[in-house]
């Protein structure tokens, strides 16, 4: 290695370390003594010192470095790194470099139209990173420098993605709305995957607000258009930002739905299979559309925005499209599936309920079959993978699927239950086949949980039983009666301990009943989950009563008669109960009201056994 190379490596090391340590004086001192000064390439990707200063949001340092470049060398400011990015491109990565960008364009105006290896100008780069302030500045500069209609270089890159596509992907909905308003022709432009901006927007669910009551209340009270957030707490800043994003997302949806006509594109309603109710006869029919596959048919085109929004749970897009164009509800994808097929397959209950509540739409769609002759009921037996779904026990997932089966069966005709798909299976056969492994997993899950809960319940019952014979304060040697019998808290202790023992033993019975169950499909629909829920409720009551008995014992034996002492004892005694109840209900996927309702229904079933409107007929 030559001496020159060694010196360059040492210089690069010192510069890189100084930039990482934010030692501006050191950076300026090194740049002053090297030949290329601030245009020296410091990284293995050919980034200059100015590139690095801009990237690290060091605007003041960047301005000083630019001033160090002589006026006769201003053309050298157009240096591109290995990715083709100029120093103006780097300003697009943050909002604190507007001043630096102004100085760059003053010194080298040609930077505005230069593109990187992907065909992106600095304006495009800012949109990709979703940086509002620098985007505003660069957009104004582009509009001023290019007053004519020909702005393709700034709006479209080599892969046909537009600046609107990238703004949506960066989730800066204000910026995307601004682009859509100023450049309306981009609304219908497609990228290399034939995706319009509305289709891209439909592929991401929008987080509108929290499900927590208190958070929702604060969320509604926040003004998203407040500029000065310096005095806001961090959680409030995040909520303001989310609300601002959500409001502009809704405005963008309304604009794109109004202007984007891709919702009209649909497949034929004529399916490749006729409905069959038995497995006999010819395997093919003249009514079937057996076509020779072509390259065009093999290439999977993107679904319409309505169906994409249904898949990815972007309910706002679905609602806006159906409100603006109710006829779009009859969309059919390349597999012959309508919106109800897809809502069931992807477990989008919100969209399913929205469509079913529209009586006319329900009548039009409920009897349709897809290209594999699957009815709506068949789709319950299928399930698209969802990595973002809540992690629930297999028994709860199986129960949800069975409830969905009944829910879909309520809107289907009797013939739909008898129809066979292309694999000669009815909906119930397909459901049982695809959920049989889950039933085995649910059985093991239920047994394991019931055993663990039984151990805890027996332990509590043992402690409660022993406490009855070792009463606080002891017994009178002559009469054998408790010494503190006349104390009011002694009665509390006795009732609480008895309740703890009784509920613990009842919980043991419930859990043993679960362990010895037959585990049929219909058992998972209601009885097993209700037994588990009721058993857990009894176990919680047992723990709570044991803590009440413990608190009463402490006060009876330790209390000094001072009010503050009793208060402290109560707080210390009941703190574990509060923590236990809070963590339990937070960890469960079923809401508290649903749990209580399930317990009441189960207790009511001891005295009555009402029949459901549609009974699931699975394997017995």
N, C-alpha and C positions, 0 to 999 in steps of 0.2 A: 504494500500500500504506500502510495506516495505521500510526501510531507503535506502536499496541498489537501489531499483527501483526509488526512489525519486532522488537519486544522479545521476543515469543514465539519467533520464529525464532532469535534470538540465544541465548535461554535454552535452547532445545532443542539447539542446537549445543553449548553448553557442557556440558549434562548428558550428551549422547550421547558426547562425547569423554571426559568424566570416567569414564563407565561402561566405555568401551572400554579406557581406560588403567588401570582398576581403582583409581582415585583416590577412595576412599570418603569421605575428609574433604571433598573438593571437592563431591561429590554431596550430602552432608548440608548443607554450607554453602549451596548453591544452593537446596535444598528448603526451608531455614529462612526464605528471604527471598521466596519466591514464594507467591501466595495459596493455590493448591491443595496446596502442599507435595508430599509423596510421591505424591499422586494426580494429579499433573500428567501429561498425555499427552505423551510425548516422541518417539514415532515416528509415521510416516504411517499406521500401522495401529492407531492409538489405544492403544498399549501405555503403561501408566503406568510411573513410575520403579520401583515395586515389581515389576511384571511383568518389567522388564529385570534387576533385581537377582536375582530368583529364577532367571531364565533363565541368568544367568552364574554360578550356584552361589554367590552371595554371601549365605550364610545370615545371617551376623552383620549385614550391612548391611540385609538385608530386615527382620530383627527390629527394628532401630533405626528404620527407616522406618515400620513398622507402629505402633510406640510413639508416633511423631510425630502419628498420626491420633487426634484427640480421641475420647473414648468416645461422645459424642453423635453423632459422624460415622461410627460403625462400619458403618452400613448402606452407606456409600459404598465400602466395601471390596469390594462386589459388582459393581464396574464391570467391564464386558465390552469387550474390544477388538473390532476389526472382524470377527474370526472367531468371536466369541462366547465366547472363553476368559476365564475369571476368573483372579485371581492363584493360586487353588488349582489350577486346571488347569496352570499353569506349574510347580507343584511336581512334577507327574508326569513331567517331562522328565529328572529326575536323582534320585539316592538321598540327596543331602546336604541335603535340604530338609524332612526329617520334623519337625524342631523348629519351623520356620517354619509348616508346615502345621498343627501343633497350636495355635499362637498364632492363626492365621487363623480356625480353627473355634471357638476360644474367644471371639473377638471377633465373628464373623459365622457362626453355625452353618448359615445358609441356603445357604452356599457349597457344601455337600456335595451337594445335590440339583440344583444349577444345571447346565444343559447348554449346550454351544456350538452353533454353527450346524448341526453334523452330528448333534446329539442325543447327544453324549457328555458324561457326567459326569466329574468329576476322576478317579474310580476307573477309568473306561473309558479315559481319557487315559493314565493310568499303565500300564495293560495294553498299550495300543498302542505305548508306548515301551519296554516290557519292563523296567521299573524295579521290582526286587523289594521293596526296603525301603519305599518310599513306597506301593507297592501293598498290602503287609501292613498298614500303618497305616490307609490309607483303607478297606480292606476290613473291618477290625475296627470302624472308626467307623460304616460303613454297616450292618454286622450289628447293632451296638448300638443304632443309631438306628431301624432298621427290623427288629424281631424277627419280624414276620409273613412269610408266604410271598410277598407281593407286592413284588418287587424288580425288576420289569421295567425301570423307568427306569434302573437302575444296570447292568443286564446286557445290554440290547439297545438298539441305536441305530436311527436312522430307516431305514437301508438293510437292516435285518433282520440285520446282522452282530452276533454276540454277543461278549461279552467273551472267550469261549474262542477264537473265530475269530481275534481280534486278538492274543491271547497266542501262539497258534501262529505267526502271521505274523511276530511279533517274535522268534521262535525262543527264547523264554524258556520252556523245557519244564518247568521246576520250577513256574513260575507257572501254566502251562496245566494241569498235573497237579493242582495245588491247586484250581483252579477246577472241573475236572471232578469231583473228589471231593466238593467242597462243593455244587456245583450240577449234579447228574447229569442233570437234564432238558435242559441245554444241549448234551449230547453228540449228541442227535438233531436239534437245531435246524439249519435251513438258512438261508443268507443269500439275498440277492436273485438270486444265480446258481444257486440250488438246490444249493449245496455244503455238506456237513456238515463238522465239524471234522476227521474222519478223512480225508475226501477232500482237504482242504487240506493236511494233514500228509503225504499220499501224493505231493504234487506237488513235494516237495523231497528230494533225496538227503541222507542223514545221514552226516556225516564221522565215522566211529567211531574210526579210528586211522590212523597213517601206515603206508606200505608199507616204510619204511626199518627195517631190523632193529634198529639201535641205538635209534632213536626209539620203536619199538614196545616195546622192553625197558623204557625209562624210563617210557613211558606206562603200562604195567601196574603199575609200582612206585609210582606217584604216588597218594596218597590224595586223592580229589576233595573230601572233606568237611572239609579243613583250613580253619579260619577265619582264622588269622593267616598271611598270605602275604608279610609285610613283608620277611622274610629270603630269600625265593625269588628266583631269577634270573628275568628277564622271559620267556625261553623256557619255563621250568618253570611260570610263572604261566599262560601261554597254554595249555599242555598240561593243567594242572589244570582250567582253565575248560572246555576242550573235553571232557575226560573227564566232568566234572560234567554238562555239557549232554547228552552222549551217554547217560549212565546214566539220566537223567530222561526223555530221549526214548524209551528202550526201555520204561520204566515207563508212559509216556503211551500208547505204541502198544498195549501189552497191555491197558490199561484201555479204550481206545476200541474196539479190536477186540471186546472182550468185550461192550460195551454197545451199540455201533453196529450196527444191523441192515441198513444200506444195502447190505451185501454180498449180500443176497438178491435185489436188483433186477438183472434181466438181460433181455436181448432174447431173442426166439425163436430156437431153433436152425434153424428152417426158413428157408432162404435164398431170395433172389429169382431165382436161376438154378439150373438143373439142370446137372450135370456133363456136358460135351461133349468128345468125343475127335476131332472133325473139324469143318470149317467149313460143312458142307452142311446142308440142311433149312431149316425155318422159323426166322426170326429171333426169334420169340417162341413161347412154349409155354404150354399151359394150366397147366403146373405152376409157371409163374412167377407171382409175387405182384405184379402191376402194380397199384398203388393210386394213387388220386388224392391228390397231396400236400396235406396240410392245414397250417394254421398250426402246430399242435402238432408235426407230423412235421418241419417245416422248422426248428423251433427245436432247436438242438443241446443236449441235456441233458448234464451232466457224467457221465463214466464212473464205474463203481464203484471203490471204493478199491483193489481188487486190480489192476485194469487201469491206473489212474492211477499206482500205485506201479511197475508194470512199465514204463510209459512214461518215468517220471522217475527210474528206477534207485533207488528207495527199497526196497531188497531186504528190509530188516528188516520192513516192513509186509507184503510178500508172504509171507515165511516165517511170520509170526505168524498171518496169516489162514488160510493153508493148514494150519497146525498145529492151529488151533482149529476150523476148518470146512473139511475136505478137499474137501467137495462143491463149494466155491466155485470150484474149478479149472475148472469148466465154464461160467464166465461168458462171455457174448457181448455185444459192444458194439453200437452202432447201425449199424455197418457190417458186422455179421455176423462179426466177428473174435474169435477166442478168445485166450487168453493167449499161446499160441505164435506166432500171427500177429503180435501186438504186440511180443513179445520180439524176433522176427526183424526186424521193420520198424524198431525203435528200437535194434537191435544190442545188446540187453541179454543178453549171453552168460551171465551169472550166473543169471538167472531161467530162461533156456532150459535150461541144464544141470540146474537144480533140478527142473524139470517133467519133463524127459526121464528123469532118474534114477528117477522114479516110474513104474514099468512100466505100471501100470493106466492112469494119466493119459495116458501117451504113446499107448497103444492107442486111447483114447477120442478124442483130439484130433487125431491126425496126419492123418486123412483129411478133415477139415472144410474147406469152402470158404466164402469170405465172400460178401457181396452182389454182388460183381463177379466171382464164380466163381474167385477167386484161391486157389490151394492154398498150403501153407506154402512150397513151392519158388518160387512166384511172388513171395512177399514178399521173397525174397533179392534179386530184381531191383529192388525198390523200396528206398528209404532215406529215412527222415525226417531233416530237417536238424537238426544238433546243434552249437550254437555253442560248447559246452563240451568238445567232443571234442578229443583230441590232434591237433595239426597234423602230419600224416605225408605223406611223398612219395606221389604218385598211384600209383606202382608198388606200394608197400606196402599202400595202401588196396585196390587191385585184388586183390592176393594175399589179403588178409583176406576179401574178398567171395567169392573163389573157394573158399577153405577153408570158409567158412560154407555155400556151396552144397553141397559134398561132405558136410559135417556134417549138414545138413538132409536131404539125399538118403538118408543112411544110415537115417533113421527113417521115411522115406516109402515107400509102395508103388510098384511099377512103373507102375501106372496113373496115379499122380500126376504122373509125368514126361510123360505123354501128354495130360493134360487141358488144355483150352483155357479161357482166361478170357473175360470178356465182350467183349474186343477180339480174340478168336480167335487168341490167342498162347499157345504153350506156355511153360513156366517158363524153358527155355533160350533161347528166342527173346526173351523179355522181358529176361532177364539180359544177353544180348549187345547188344540194342538200347540199353539204358540205360547200359551200361558201355563202349560203343564209343568215345565221346569221352574217357572216362577212360583207355582204352587208348592213344589217341593222345598224351594228356598224359603218360602213364607212359613211353611210348617216348621222347619228347623229354627227359623228366627223366633217364632212364637214360643216354641218349646224352651229354647235357651233363655229368652226373657222371662218366661213364666217361672222357670227354675230359679233364676237369680232373684226375682221378686219374692218367691216363696221363702228363700233363705232369710231375706231381710224381714219378712213378716213374722216368721217363726222366732227370730231373734227378738223382735219387739214384743211379741206375745210372752216370751220367756221373762223378759225384764218386767213387763207389766204384771205378770202373775206373781213374780217374786216380791214386787213392791207392795202387793196387797197384804203380805204377811210380815213386812218390815215397815210398818207405818211410821211416819215422822213423829218424833217425840216419844216413841215407845209405848208400852202398855202398862196399865196399873197392875202391880204384882198381886193385889188382893182380888180385884174383880176381873182382871184380864181385859178390861176395856181400854181403848186408846186414851191416853192422857189428854190429848188435844181434841177430843171428840166434839167439844162444844164450840170450838173455833170455827167461824164461817169458812175460812180457807180449807179446813179439813174436809168439809163437804165437797168443795171444789176438787180437791185432790182425789177423793174417793170416786166421784163421778167421772173425772177425766181419766183416771187409771182404768176404771171399768170399761169406759168407751174405747180406750186404746187397746185393751185386751180383746174386746168384742170385735172391733173392726179389723184387727190384725188376723184373728182366726177366720173371719168371714172372707178376708182377702186371700188367705191360704186356700180356702175352699174354691174360690173363683179361679185361682191359678192352677190348682190341681184339675179342675174341670177342663181348663184349656189344654193341659198336658195330655189328658185322656180323650180328647176330642177325635172325631173321625177325619177331620180336615177335608171335607168335601168342598167343592167350589162354592156351593151356596152358603156354607158355614162362614166363609171369608166375607160374604156380602154384608152380613150384619152381626150375627151372634158372637163370633170369635173376637172381633174388634170391640164390640160393646162389653164383652166380659173382661177383656184386657183393660179397657178404659175404666170400667167400674171397679175392677180390682185395684188399679193404680189410685183411683180416688179414695177407696177405703184405706189403702196403705198410707196415703198422705194424711188422711184424717187421723189414723193411728199414730203417726209420727207427731202430728200437731198436738194431739191429746196427751201423748207422753211428755211433750215439752211443757204443756200446761201443768201436768202433775209435778214435773220437776220444778217449775216456777213456784207452785204452791208450797212444795216442800222446802225450798230455799227460804221463802218468806216466813214460813211457820217456825223454822229452826234457827235462822240467821238474823231475821229482822230485828232491828234495835228500836222499832217504834217510830223512827224518824221518816218523814214523808219522802225525802230525797233518796234515802237508802232503798225504800221499796220501789221507787221509780227506776233506779239503776238496776235492781234485781229483775224487775219485769223486762226491761230493755235487753239485758244480757240473756235472759231466759228465752225470750221470743225471737231474738235475732236469727238463730239458725232456722226457725220455722219460716220466717220471711224470706230468707235467702233461698231456702229449698223450694218454696212455692214459686218464687220469681224465676229461678233457673229452670224449673220443670216446665212451666208454661212457655218460657222463651224457647226451649229446645224442641218443643213439639210443633209439628206442622199444622195440627188441627187447632183452630181458634178456640179460646176458652168457652165461648157461647156454644160452639158446636159440641164440645165435650160434655157440658152440662146437659144439653139437649139429648145427647146420646145416652147419658146415664138415666135421664128421666124416661126416655123411650124404652130402655132396657127394663127398668123397674116396672113400667106399665105393662110390658110384655109378660110379666109374671101373672097378670090378671086377665089380659086380653091378648089375642094374637091376630091382628088385622092382616088381611091378605093384600099384597102389593098389586098395583094396577097391571103391571106386566111382570111376570115371574121369569127369572132367568132359568133356563132349562139346561143346565150343564150336567156333567157326569155326577152321579149320585154315589 
